[in-house]
Amino acid sequence: MLKNYFLTALRSLRKSKVFTFINVIGLAIGMACCLLIFIYVKNELSYDDFHSKSDRIFRFYTNDEALGVTSNSVGITEPVMPAAAKKEIPEIENTTRILTQGRLRVEVGEDFVYTEDAKSVESSFFEIFDYKLLDPAAAEAFKEPRKAILTQAMSKKIFGDEAALGKVLQINDQDWEVVGLMEDNKQNSHLKLDLLLSLYPSLADSSLAQYLDSWQGLGMVGYAVLNDASSEETVEAKLKDLALKNDAPEFWIPQLQPLEDVHLKSSGILFDGYNEAKGDITYVYSLSAVAFFVLLIAAFNFMNLATAQSSSRAKEVGVRKVLGAFRYNLIWQHLGESLLICSMAAILAVLFVLLLVPYIDLNINTSLTDFIFGRQDVYLTIAGATLAIGILAGLYPAFVLSKFEPVKILRGRFQTSKSGILLRKVLVVAQFAASITMIIGTLLIYQQLQFIKNKSLGFDKEQVVNFQMNDPGMAQSMPAFRERLMQFDNVEAVSTSSNMPGRTFGRTGITPEGAADDEQNWIVSALSFDEHYLDVMGMSVVEGRNYSPESGTDQQEAIIVNEALIEQIGWEDPIGKKLRFGNNSERTIIGVVRNFHFASMKHSIEPLIMFYNPNANSNLSVRIKGDVREAMNTIEKEWSATYAQYPFEYQFFDEEFDNLFKNDENFSELITGFTWLAIFIACLGLFGLSAYMAEQRTKEIGVRKVMGSSISQIVQLLSKEFVLLIIVAMIVAWPVAFFAIKSWLGDFQYRIDLFAFENIAIFLLSGVIALGIGLLTVSYQSIVAAMVNPVKSLRSE
């Protein structure tokens, strides 16, 4: 029986080659899109799921509700909070603390290397997270000051094939003994590690010991394991009470975030630099919806063409019933055909994906081939999806074709069935509504990205090169290095600063002059720089003046602020006003800088104070002019003469700042690509449907031509129905697209106005595009049918 079903299905598919091709290709493209998105989503959702306690691990973070703060969520807590919480709150099983060190110069004798992801951690880190030590006893040795654990990759980088255990590393003029090695982690994790330093202060580290016991600042990364994940709200309430009991500022509200949310649900959290390559759950939801739409369009194509072809297969069904076939036999026959088409499409889809591997970066830790064929859950999902699509897409046609009585079928009754025609119309509307929604989304996402790129940033990011000068050994030579660079014609300006826009600025507390008792708690962002910084960055002073070395009191007594601070405080004449700091020192405002974006467009410009520090040596910025390559060669020569023991490493500021929008741009590119594929699939189905309808009306077309109808009149006749359906699809799609894109734009503090003329025009343009593409598709078949010789058309039946 099964063999008979299979052979019959093959004959049927071979008989309708065009429709088989359209179905298989349409489904294959749709399934390939879904497979790519599935791999992306599966990869994004896999972050940190390899830890055995992942469902009970939570990250400490803080809601900063102080005055002046608009981006309230910060991924840090009070330094002592995790340790104190473990002692005081019985619902907490364990905690650990982490200080991010980032890039460190590690010296071994005369040689040195740089780490990229160094962290200072407590030994409980290995009790909470499943990072594997080659020798578990290393965790015990790690409980002492100045101990280090290396990943295998970092050990090879520093020592080559030599044994690392017992060796001494010199970091910031301190000796650190290597007590263990850790396996290189190949799983997705928001924490990147290459060197771990013990977070246990020695007797000489009194400042570190004091810091670790502090309640009066935010700066520590912490994690907790709860006895029961459901006690999260109870623990948060106790954390708040614990903080208030220890006189922590009441506007810092302690919070917990599940580990499984850290990667995808932290887009609005600042001070989160250790959360490497964090994603965005909005993109996961959006792309999942796109996958659903694309697959739906492809499946609708199949259903559409199957029901449209039903009249041509009616006699086959009638004859089978007359010969004794039961209804379930016919259902199985048509479901078998559907499954065969889906299986062929699935094989093609996997081949398409593998061919696209060199051109698509899905940011997965393994090759795409290994991801698809090396993981049971992936290929079982592909097989299950193929089975489900085959059954769902073939279910309606199978039941429709099998339910009619033989006499009615043989008389062609189904050819005029209202249910079949109505279904085809509904499916065409659904296909084009989905396509139009995606067109609108693609164009408006592009508009938002262009808005971000073209919006005035408040500084000039072009032609600026940054050098990281974190090593203390570089500071002494920096003034002389700057002076030598300024002698060259292709160097316009050089400055030093503690930070750059796009990186996370620190925050500090202030009290504005004349503040009421209930307005004392202001927290503002802070930056320090030398007198050349504003020139290098192209920033403008709108009131007052810049810092000057000629004024001997600027470094101790003056302060420059941005417009946002003045606006929020409400001052009309800020120059000369005073700000008081936590140590009871006061500074006088000497200048106001025009607002500039120092975070992404998802965050408002916050109040900012800018200190004068001629020795702000963590970042050196050089504005170059003329030929870039020539300028960089000049700088490299001077670098080699001054810092011969340090590698010449730099980053162009425009590239660094643009990385803030990298995820948004990647998302836009993916959406654009999938949108055009969805439109192609919809048009492929429309092409097949119009071809079939033209074929069914061959005799009518011949009669009309004999009666004097022109080709344009016949094209209009055949196209009119599809035009009306696409117009209905436009009406359905517009509100759906509006609310979807409005939700997406909600993440941005600076965004396009959906009611602006150019954005309203996009809604109209999307309909025109869909209508134009649909008309081109249908018109081709209509013209072909209209140009056939009437004599031939009338003989065809």
Steps between C-alpha positions, in 0.01 A plus 500: 500500500772746597690419181186569300451836677861591432489410128169681453640807671808497274282471188281786618801724572659412167177581317488855647865594468448878522288482814731243656797727432322802648397306809838342561704817437260719699500263796877447475572874515253545785647208694856623434406840646344331800801275547738797500283687749459185709878461521537868597225480764621165634849644535376818673288304747785264588707757694604373845274194485796267556525586871334230711348764732404741223131500596591618853784744418415870509702811429499796739413828332370836621222741412657841551210735575708805592428841350677555169493133399282402203658163418418346835611139469869432559664158499695554822435507874665616824836324542400331826143409398556142372709399803260664745197345329646151535541551876167671569247345263423127553336461156843556341714188465818664375635823346810612315654834402683603184711803413555541128864574415472470121823559316811448713870493420642173634877475526708185540868591517579713197194386305145630524153434361166675534187339639163605360261364762670494841274481806562512874274242665440316826545123524120460533494589130579132427224382736237701312613476138601182318832621360722195522835502679748239379578438867204577733745551788603828334181660639631452853843644419321793334366618839823680577620844384690542172402165344413459132317246284552497121286358225679243287513745209652776715751256649615405150516868402724584799706184551466307177533127571667557840315409821333808646435379857725669753617765256483866603329771297576868549193722468514871592829444685348220709590130497218250445556124531325269254317236708270347242385464141144520372360329192426734212126557502338427164145556621312826459546716806455868581827479696821483296806385694868453429665585835352477851663683792408422859282769656663469841693804623845456647611696806637767267168535317317700765319711238359184335393360837326827583331504160368144537326600827339816361128581476554850363562437131399284205767310314489130581373223275326235708308174462286299740369145502157477664378190677179538303469716188140588594625699802641776274252769614545409866878527469476836319292641786757375753785645292335842517460473877862385533626799302297751702611339827862566397434864401530444126332780299125437494475583130711195410247219479662151493358263240558146374507390136476130404817376333299383199392863441843662523596459134171592333320726749770751590485744209386779735759428770807722526834416670469163334826485304589155631180366337678413176316524166163537669199447282145632506188293562308737270707377207437138595125562513505703177699247301289216636192686376671546162574126484137428579377740230738368235410139569131589511526665158675194358243263653214718374648473150472125519143509634401759242632306204371170635144629538521679165610176333226304672262534206756348263541206739128462566454227240794306648332514841163405354640200314685384817180521702303312236767229506454460875746737661398614847528861612795424729684347201466827310601705804814291546575527128490881500679530835768272357547734204523796737760324716699401191510862382600620848774238527644606165477865611671423834796336327531797266466741796796343681704518178408869458609573858831320455563694178433827688747418780787715359271805469313496833643560847266353760759536778500135603794327664513209256466445127150508356538144372586373848216704647244342266625140483695474825214586734213261539253768610564701180450228241209353695341847493555518122340157456212586733439835328498331159243247621285771661509729195423209269197397705367852564552620143345189351219451751244737352547398134490133603169537685347723233586261217386192688160618626306543175269238360626325184205611283546867595876481447466343154251772406762764595298642788812581701630724227254765609526428875468820702706354785800439275482847344456671838796312646722605210403863549565485874841343446603758238396782736690339789814455287508858380400643838804325650721621214380861528550494878858387447561765232379774735710363786811481282466856370424652840786316669725639227356848565576468872858390437552789258352735758750374757793527261411849378393647834742757636710324762641816650851406392696411187594131502687502168881503473551426872729216608498362856785333687449317827758619755389295801846378592653718775838482324364705209390806696840660561585533131156615386553882512819473293332259259212746448737790435691304237179399322382861485807592295367310198275663239270197476421510874242766584456450877583253778330457836466263794182399676364246743239378254337540160137524382355157437676349800328498837570819697530478876255675733542709813280678750455880511289759678415807289518843654168597657359145490209432736522224758306263273731578204831407657545161337628574150700234315665614176741357246863609521793541261845651537723638225771752420460845343536361143217245517216725382705601195586140412136394532353802324282582801379854557474711814164682494557702818813595693841362405714190463764398753833679485838407646560872559227496763667335795173413677314320221618154601392535864211746493335517155254276319346487151152352453270414210168661406301203634616569854403867478160411353420242769608723789311791345772766508474793259844648567730208593843665476632556851256258662652238732476124527578324828650150501488214747827599665350845571721664238348758268563585137387802301345460155719680245350362179209315341560258211233434240327167560670201338404134489728291718278189494285338232176655372313262729607723790423868559785749533553518876649780710878494474783667689847525348807534719827658396786253524803562275625153594183308411708227345274200431418619149704696245305650208662635184314698235674449168463679167602434144593149388404251774765243415775760498383641833490154661852425373618823662336413832638146490858627461463725802331221695789262428747763619308573823329172586720236342400242761128543427318379186366766263126441547229751417137535400328752278237671709230505231522120467491453877200730547313342208527165679225629731261450209650178365224276637232730358669502158539121496133467594403740221700302244341172608149645492562651155627172356215294641242757388606476136501121523147510645386722212665264252321200651165683496552599137602147412164379631316783327678410177386140527147596601458753217642247253250243616207744488602615152510136394154436644357802312662414166169455321355820648807696385466356150132597480574853623774543240266383224242750627755781466665534844851645495800354681490783756132430575571131555800581724278738696234230536744241635686747724202678657431233762863490616519880521198504733654227716831690532311819594324303777841368607628859524211598728569197722877554509518871582374491862696181574821657370435828684466341842790259441745774399372730777586230752849456351567875501403512868853383587648822356496830688574676170283373218316590183147640512266241349254777415755701301409528132797297374413213737129503419606489136682173573167334584360615166821407320492148642154450352613637165802268501285197582240602243765558234673168566164317505387664176826418325466139609137464395531712185769275357271199510204707383689634198622151409142371518360799308750463216406139426320454167120490571456200273753310710331615824157386386637162392676450834178385663 
